[in-house]
Amino acid sequence: MVSMTTTPPRPEERAPLDLSGKKKRQASERLVKYVLVACSLVTVATTVGIIAILLYEALRFFRDIPFWNFLAGSTWTPLFSGSQQEFGVVPLVMGTLMTSVVAAIISLPLGLGAAIYLSEIASERGRSVLKPILEVLAGVPTIVYGFFALTFITPVLLQPLIPGIGTFNGLSAGIAIGIMALPTVTSLSEDALRAVPRSLREAGFALGATKFETSVRVVVPAAVSGIVASFLLAISRAIGETMIVAVAAGQAPAGQSGGSDGWWDLTESMQTMTGFIAYTFSSDISRESTAFHSLFGVGLLLFAMTYLMNLLSQWVTKRYQEEYE
């Protein structure tokens, strides 16, 4: 029996390593890493710059107006002259909260219902039709919603039901904001529902539950962290909405229009914090005046509110998140 052995190639016969190609790959990976780090630093620097400018300009405002008077004052007339100037931000905060509450009443239940339908009940064909419609709704410019509220919601829907409602009012603005926030709630809630394992649904069916009962009593509780996070993000977006309230809600702060019955009167003009900022920046006030610096005080308060809402959303997501294997 003849044994055949193979002799390894001599060192001088081996193919040389492509060191130049390896160095090029390492250099390109380092370049990509540096570019990504630079992008992250630009994002952080932009955020820090925005906060720094807000704080600097707001402090100039609070040197003239005590912080407590700003937070607790009930009259907002920064564009008046002389002794008529008042800088109590409560009417703007109430206008913002009232329109956001109306938006939440519209968007949260409808958005969750649409998400349950798309995730659990709709056929693939129905989902393929409804999903693009929601995406189109999310892409409509907000100023279009504002004109929709001004020219359709108020004269066609609200004035026949509520005689005497003003042309500019907080109710129509809140409804329009709710319609705008609807795709946010639906999309995020549907993603949370579809992330629930199929085994939980099958367990519900095995216990005799209907599809609706399984969806409401099994799937929704399992996805509650994502659903609540979508609610909070939608409310945060409603608080920060600008163009809808600037067009449809009016320029008189809550409780300060002629026929208003108080801060809660949604049938009258109801200026929000974002509406005040948009309106005042388009006016011709002096950049060195207290009224101009009040923009940054309002902006800082608005930033704090939306930031707290985002932190709450992240906390809820981590606190109630379910992990499945």
Order of alpha helices (4+ residues) and beta strands (2+ residues): alpha-alpha-alpha-alpha-alpha-alpha-alpha-alpha-alpha-alpha-alpha-alpha
